[in-house]
Each structure stands twice: as structure tokens, then as C-alpha cells.
Amino acid sequence: MSAVETALLALSATLASIAVGVFLRHKLPEAHLSGDSKDVIKLATALVATMAALVTALLFASTRASYEATRSQVGQLTANVVELDRLLEDYGAEGVALRQALRQDVSAIVDAIWRDADTAAQTRTQASATQARVIAQLRQLVPRDSLQASLQARASTISNVLAEIQLALYAHPSDSLSKPFVVVLVLWLCFIFGTFAMSADANATMLSVLFFCALSAASAIYLILELGQPFDGLMQIRSDSLQHALSPL
């Protein structure tokens, strides 16, 4: 289920709880909604609202940190690819074949990370094979002088770092957010809005305020889910920088 579908489902459930609250307002005896009962309902609602706010803040902080870490990895991957290409260019004519293989490797990496899960597995296997071939060819280079030896050593280090980042991005789950957290959060929101609607007689102003509050809560859930999917959706990390990092030979 996409982030939009989940947010719409949360909004629908919240609006349904408001309707249930309005219905119970007219069905329950007045003694159940006044006096000490009303005070207890307010305290219980405040408790659940506090827990919902804490969970929302924790989920946002967690997904935001994961999103920023993934974006940093993509940036580091791009920088390492550019540096490796410059090292191979400085190496001389022997590095031309490796630079061509590196460009194929970058295209395979982009396809493997930003493709959907059904087609990514095969592409990841091809990208890993290309990366292994680049590393093997790099190790087979025979430097003629100390400069080429230092360039080869640095290029080997960069290629190993590239392989590590590549594997880390491959291992990133398509949705890093735990579903039970979202389900519990939506249930809490339903309880909160249901009690809000049950606490006063329904009118246009109250229903409008509750609707926009429910819409805001669903939007917060949408943003959290979007941050949990860094390679998909509206807030996905763009692949343009990596795709255009290397100019054609």
C-alpha cells in the first residue's frame, strides 16, 4: 500500500470515528457525558493525545534520520564515482577500459536502486557482477612508476568503498517504517477524534475544525511514510546526480 493510500485510509477511519462520536452524542444518556464522566473522558483523551504526539514525533525523527543517512550515502556514492573516474583518467591509457566499465556499472547501480522490487533483484546481480569485474581489472593493472602505483592504490580503496555503499543501499528496505506503529497511531487518532465529536453538539464550525484536524493528522502520516521510502514517491532521492556524474568518453 502506497503512502497516499495509507494516508487516505487513515483519514477515512478518522472521519468515520467522528461520525460515530456524533451518533453516540445523541444516543448516550446525558449523565454519561457530563459531570465526573466528562472530566474522566477529557483526561483519557488528553493521555491518548499525548501518547499519539510522542509516537508521531518519534516516527518522524526516526524516518527523517534514515532518509538523511540514505541521501548522504547517495551523495558519497556519487563523489566516489567521480573521484574514481578521475584517478583512472590520470592513470593513462590503461585506465580507459576501466572507465568504460565504470560507466556501465553506474547505469546498473541506478537501475538496481531506483527500480521496483520485482525487477531490481536481477539488476542488482548484474551490477554486483560489473563492480566485481571493475575491481578485478583494477587489481590486474601493472603500474610503470610510483605515480601509477599510488593512483592504483587510491583507486582500489575507492572501489572497495563504492562496493560497500552499493551493498548498503541494496539492503535498504523499500519501506523502513513498521506497520504496527502506523496502525496503533491511527487507532489512537480515531479514539481522540471520536471523543472530540462526542463531547459537544455537532455544528458546522465544530465539524469543519475536526475535518481539517483529521486532514492534518493524515498529512503527517503521509509525510512520515514518504520519508520511509527514500527511493520512491514524492520525496524520493533523485538519481540525476549519479546518472550524470560521468561525462561520455
VOGU-3710 file (C-alpha; in Angstrom, 3 decimals, decimal comma):
1> msavetalla> 0,000/0,000/0,000  1,396/3,375/-1,012  1,810/6,356/1,306  -1,125/8,155/-0,328  -3,413/5,149/0,073  -2,400/4,714/3,715  -2,969/8,400/4,466  -6,381/8,328/2,778  -7,285/5,207/4,742  -6,230/6,932/7,975
11> lsatlasiav> -8,309/9,991/7,046  -11,321/7,824/6,264  -11,018/5,972/9,569  -10,699/9,255/11,464  -13,735/10,767/9,744  -15,690/7,590/10,467  -14,786/7,898/14,155  -16,077/11,499/14,105  -19,359/10,270/12,662  -19,547/7,601/15,362
21> gvflrhklpe> -18,886/10,256/18,002  -21,695/12,451/16,673  -24,035/9,444/16,698  -23,115/8,484/20,270  -23,646/12,094/21,368  -27,359/11,727/20,619  -27,721/8,139/21,821  -25,933/8,157/25,184  -27,705/9,438/28,284  -26,716/12,953/29,336
31> ahlsgdskdv> -25,338/11,621/32,641  -22,646/9,730/30,690  -21,350/12,934/29,078  -21,488/15,396/31,949  -20,114/15,856/35,439  -17,394/13,441/36,544  -17,803/11,322/33,426  -16,947/14,304/31,234  -13,839/15,038/33,296  -12,657/11,429/33,001
41> iklatalvat> -13,247/11,489/29,245  -11,172/14,683/28,950  -8,313/13,199/30,981  -8,329/9,949/28,989  -8,384/11,842/25,708  -5,508/14,069/26,841  -3,479/10,974/27,800  -4,013/9,273/24,437  -3,355/12,551/22,591  -0,038/12,925/24,424
51> maalvtallf> 0,997/9,378/23,525  -0,045/9,944/19,898  2,024/13,142/19,756  5,063/11,350/21,187  4,765/8,434/18,766  4,331/10,817/15,824  7,417/12,789/16,855  9,469/9,611/17,297  8,356/8,196/13,953  9,152/11,459/12,173
61> astrasyeat> 12,570/11,742/13,830  13,420/8,118/13,004  12,343/8,244/9,370  13,945/11,665/8,885  17,288/10,402/10,222  17,089/7,318/7,979  16,199/9,480/4,972  19,099/11,879/5,558  21,528/8,977/6,064  20,425/7,378/2,795
71> rsqvgqltan> 20,723/10,674/0,925  24,210/11,123/2,372  25,146/7,651/1,123  23,929/8,506/-2,377  25,953/11,724/-2,295  29,031/9,848/-1,107  28,498/7,248/-3,824  28,371/9,961/-6,474  31,510/11,673/-5,155  33,437/8,383/-5,062
81> vveldrlled> 32,390/7,524/-8,626  33,659/10,895/-9,883  36,918/10,546/-7,941  37,490/7,009/-9,229  36,929/8,156/-12,810  39,476/10,980/-12,388  42,009/8,601/-10,901  41,623/6,251/-13,857  41,924/9,197/-16,237  45,168/10,263/-14,576
91> ygaegvalrq> 46,422/6,677/-14,748  46,677/6,853/-18,509  45,632/4,750/-21,479  45,430/1,599/-19,372  42,510/3,074/-17,477  40,255/3,718/-20,480  38,705/0,238/-20,427  38,062/0,559/-16,707  36,412/3,948/-17,195  34,072/2,396/-19,761
101> alrqdvsaiv> 33,229/-0,428/-17,343  32,672/2,135/-14,589  30,038/3,913/-16,692  28,229/0,633/-17,247  28,441/-0,045/-13,527  26,877/3,341/-12,670  23,942/2,713/-15,016  23,401/-0,712/-13,475  23,538/0,737/-9,940  20,921/3,378/-10,766
111> daiwrdadta> 18,612/0,784/-12,289  19,072/-1,552/-9,316  18,357/1,061/-6,635  15,563/3,105/-8,219  13,676/0,277/-9,929  10,732/-1,509/-8,347  11,294/-4,610/-6,231  10,133/-7,051/-8,955  12,853/-6,076/-11,425  15,569/-4,888/-9,049
121> aqtrtqasat> 16,886/-8,312/-7,974  18,212/-9,288/-11,393  19,624/-5,818/-11,990  21,410/-5,885/-8,630  23,055/-9,168/-9,548  24,271/-7,661/-12,817  25,519/-4,527/-11,052  27,410/-6,573/-8,461  29,000/-8,645/-11,223  30,070/-5,484/-13,083
131> qarviaqlrq> 31,503/-3,974/-9,891  33,441/-7,164/-9,174  34,819/-7,113/-12,718  35,962/-3,498/-12,317  37,730/-4,313/-9,043  39,387/-7,377/-10,583  40,615/-5,423/-13,613  41,864/-2,655/-11,357  43,941/-5,090/-9,332  45,410/-6,563/-12,513
141> lvprdslqas> 46,903/-3,247/-13,597  50,701/-3,210/-13,591  51,960/0,284/-12,650  55,015/1,553/-14,519  56,110/4,107/-11,930  55,413/5,326/-8,408  52,707/7,729/-9,588  50,683/4,966/-11,216  51,239/2,792/-8,142  49,773/5,473/-5,862
151> lqarastisn> 46,861/6,054/-8,250  46,142/2,323/-8,343  46,210/2,078/-4,541  43,841/5,018/-4,146  41,534/3,686/-6,876  41,422/0,283/-5,151  40,421/1,940/-1,878  37,686/3,990/-3,589  36,331/0,946/-5,435  36,061/-1,002/-2,174
161> vlaeiqlaly> 34,183/1,895/-0,558  31,875/2,022/-3,579  31,116/-1,671/-3,210  30,285/-1,215/0,487  27,937/1,726/-0,137  26,358/-0,135/-3,031  25,569/-3,147/-0,827  24,227/-0,885/1,940  21,822/0,805/-0,487  20,739/-2,549/-1,890
171> ahpsdslskp> 19,960/-3,751/1,634  17,814/-0,702/2,405  14,188/-1,872/2,771  11,607/-0,435/0,404  9,605/0,670/3,447  11,609/1,160/6,654  8,561/2,075/8,761  6,978/-0,575/10,952  3,304/-1,098/10,103  2,142/-1,752/13,715
181> fvvvlvlwlc> 3,224/1,763/14,696  1,034/3,267/11,981  -1,922/1,033/12,870  -1,724/1,919/16,560  -1,338/5,610/15,749  -4,443/5,562/13,539  -6,439/3,774/16,260  -5,400/6,422/18,778  -6,418/9,184/16,376  -9,798/7,536/15,883
191> fifgtfamsa> -10,344/7,446/19,637  -9,273/11,081/20,042  -11,500/12,456/17,276  -14,376/10,232/18,302  -14,330/11,620/21,832  -13,981/15,175/20,494  -17,128/14,728/18,406  -18,927/13,096/21,305  -18,147/15,917/23,749  -20,280/18,647/22,121
201> danatmlsvl> -23,320/19,048/19,930  -22,431/18,885/16,252  -22,438/22,119/14,241  -20,813/23,319/11,037  -17,919/25,070/12,773  -17,042/22,126/15,001  -17,256/19,600/12,164  -15,130/21,814/9,896  -12,436/22,154/12,564  -12,443/18,397/13,205
211> ffcalsaasa> -12,205/17,715/9,467  -9,155/19,938/8,985  -7,549/18,479/12,117  -8,109/14,979/10,765  -6,692/16,052/7,406  -3,611/17,455/9,163  -3,096/14,212/11,075  -3,411/12,173/7,866  -0,929/14,528/6,166  1,565/13,949/8,981
221> iylilelgqp> 1,222/10,193/8,483  1,733/10,683/4,745  4,950/12,655/5,282  6,289/10,034/7,681  5,570/7,239/5,196  7,143/9,216/2,353  10,345/9,722/4,349  10,413/5,969/4,977  10,558/5,323/1,197  13,607/7,310/0,005
231> fdglmqirsd> 13,698/5,752/-3,481  10,002/6,031/-4,278  7,177/8,524/-4,076  7,006/12,302/-3,993  10,037/12,822/-1,721  12,314/10,257/-3,307  16,037/10,902/-3,546  16,794/11,852/-7,132  19,167/9,786/-9,211  20,090/12,639/-11,582
241> slqhalspl> 23,348/13,494/-9,826  24,580/9,912/-10,049  23,327/9,360/-13,600  25,080/12,475/-14,915  28,156/12,293/-12,711  30,338/10,913/-15,526  30,583/12,536/-18,937  30,717/10,269/-22,008  34,173/9,150/-23,088
//
